[in-house]
Amino acid sequence: MIDLSHGEPFASGGNRFCYRHPENPQLCVKVMRPGRTAELLGRAPWYKRWRGEEYFDDNLRELEGYSQRALQRDTAGLWQHLPRWYGIQETSLGPAAVTDMILDETGAPAPTLRQYLNKHGLDTEVRAALQRFADWLLQYGVLTKNLIAHNLVLREERGQLELYLIDGLGSAAFLPLPEVSDFFAERYIQRRIERMWLRVDWEISDKKIPWRKFEARGLKRQR
């Protein structure tokens, strides 16, 4: 069992706390916030409640994401933009998803895309990194949910910035067609990439327009 009782999370989201593994700081350990799955279940619309608390467990959703077809092939280059997965392991704070830590050159957790954009904007380096990431998604057929700026981190490799997806693997499609069909997977991934670029545009804007309205306008223009 991983003992997290003497550590503090280095990051937290709405649903999970993120710790560095106490015995191997190269690993990230993600645990659900206490009572969060029950809270999400209670707030969910009636048509989602039948799924039970497990449906709202981000660790189980991440397990599903890493179990997708594309990641079972383990071909060369597949892990260029993803931390490797080490399963769900027991900790002193409950079950945790364990992955590689993506670290910067100092050994600290790599900055998020949001942090980078806030500091540097959409400069040439990060634009190129985003394009390489988008090309990789299509090349390997990796399914993701919405690609948002705090779920992507950046680090320098071989003299250039590279993006890593640290949360949000899996399909958000209502029907499971992208999970079983390469044709539908490519169409699905392309739509996620379009939304990713829109999200970047919103991140560097003044954000006076709420994201959902900004997204709807952008998608309408693309059509």
N, C-alpha and C positions, 0 to 999 in steps of 0.2 A: 504493500500500500504506500502511496505517495503522501508524505506528511506535509501539509501546507499550513500547519498551525502556527509556525513561526515566521511565515512570509506575508508580504503585502502584495496585492495585485499591482502589476505595472500598467495595466489598462483595464477598462471596463466598458461594457456596452449596456444596452437596455436590458439584456437577458443574461449576460455572462460576465464573470470576472476572469481575467487572464493573469496567470502566474508564470514565473520562470521555475522550471523544475528544480527543487532544492538540491538534488544530487547531480543534475546534468543541465546547466544553464543554457545549453544549446537547444533545449526543448521547451515548448510552450504548453501549458496545462490550462484548459478552459473548463470552468465549472459553472453550472447554472446558479443564478441568484436564488437564495432560499425562498421557497414559496412561489417562485415566478411562474412555473407551469400551471399551478392551480389558479393563479391570478389571471393569466392569459385565457385559460379555459373559461373562467367566469365571465370575462369580458367579450368572449367570442360570439358571433352571431349563431343562431340556433342550428344552422346547417353545417357548422363546423364542430359543434360540441359532441356529436356522436363519436368523433374520432378519439376522444379521451385526452388525458394529460400528455401522453407520449407524443402526440402530434405537435405539441408546443415546446418540446424539448429540443433546443438548438443542437445539442450534442448528437442526438439521434438523426436530426436532419443533416448534420455534417457527415455522419457515417453513411447516410444514403448518397450524399453528393460524391464522396470518395469511392462509392461502390458502382458508380456509373460505368457504362461500357468502355468509354474512351480511356479511363484510367486503369482498366484491367489489362490493356495491351502492353503497358510499360515499355514503349518503344523509345529509341534514342531521342532526346530533346523534350520528352513529355513533361519533365519536371523543371523545365527552365523558368516557369512562372508560378510554381506551386510549392508550398512546403510539403514535405512528405508526411504521411499519416501513420501513426503508431497505435491506432485503435482507441477504444474507450477503456480507461483504466480507473481503478478504485483509488480514491484519495480520502483524506480525513474530512473533506468537505463534501463528499459524495462523488458520483461518477464524473469523470472528466474526459474530454477529447484531448488527445496528445498529438502534437505535430512538431515539426522543426520550428525553431525560432528564426525569423528573418532579422538579421542584425546588420547594423551599419559598420563602417570601418573602425569605430571605436569599441565595438562590442555591445553597444546599446541597442534596444529595439529600433528597427528602421522606421523612419518617419512615414506618416501616411501621405497619400496623394493630396489630401486636403491641406495638410500642413505645408507641403511643398508649394501648392498653388497659392496659398495665402501669402507665402513669402516671395515667390519668384514669378507667379503667374504662369500662363501657358507658353513657356519659352520653347526654343527649338529642341532642346534636349528632352524635355518631358513629352513634347508632341511626338518625337520619334519613338520614345519608349512606349507611349500609348499605341502607336501604330504597330510596333513589333508585337505587343501583347495581343492586339486585335487579330493580327495575322496568325499568331500561335493558336488562338482560340479556334479559328476556322480550320487551320491545318490539322489539328488533333481532334477536333470535334468535341471540345470540352464544354459541357453545359453548365451555365451559371444562372443565378437569379440576377436581380438588378445590380449592375456594376457601379457601386457608389464609392465616393472618394475616401471614406474612412475605412473601407474594407480592402483597399489596395495600398501597399507600401512600396517604397523605392529604396534601392541600394545601388551603389556603383559596382559594376563588374566589367573588367577588361576595358576600363576607360570610358564606359558609358552607363547611363542609368537604365535599370531594368525594374519592371513592375512585378510584384507578386500578389496574388489573390489570397488573402488570409481568412476570408469568410465569404459565404454566399455561393458555395458550390451547389450544383443540382439544378433541376428544372422547376420553373414556376408555371409551366403550361398546364392548363386545365385538363387536357387530355394527354396521355403519355406518349404521343406520337414521336416527339424528339428523342425519347429514350430508346426507341426500337427501330427507328428509321433514319439512315444517314441523310436522306433528302430533307425530311422535316427538321432534323437536327441542324443542318446548315441554314435553313430559313430562320429557325429560332435564334441561332447564335448571331446571325446578321442583325436581327432586330435588337438583340441585347447590345451589340456594338453601337448601333445607331443611338440607343438611349444613353450609352456610356458617354459618347461625345456630347450629347445634349446636357448630360449631367455636369460635365466639365465646363461647358459654356455657362451653365447656371452658377457653378462654384466660383467662377471668376467675375460674375456679374455683381451688381449691388444687392441682389436677392430681394428686391422690392416686390417682384412677382413670385408668389409661392411656387414651389417646385412643380406641383401637379399641373398647375395652369401653364407654366413655362414648358413643361413636357408636352402637354396637349397641343399647344401652339406649334412647337417644333415638329412634332410628328405630322401635323396637318400640312405644314409647308413641304415636308419631304414627300408627301403623297402627290 
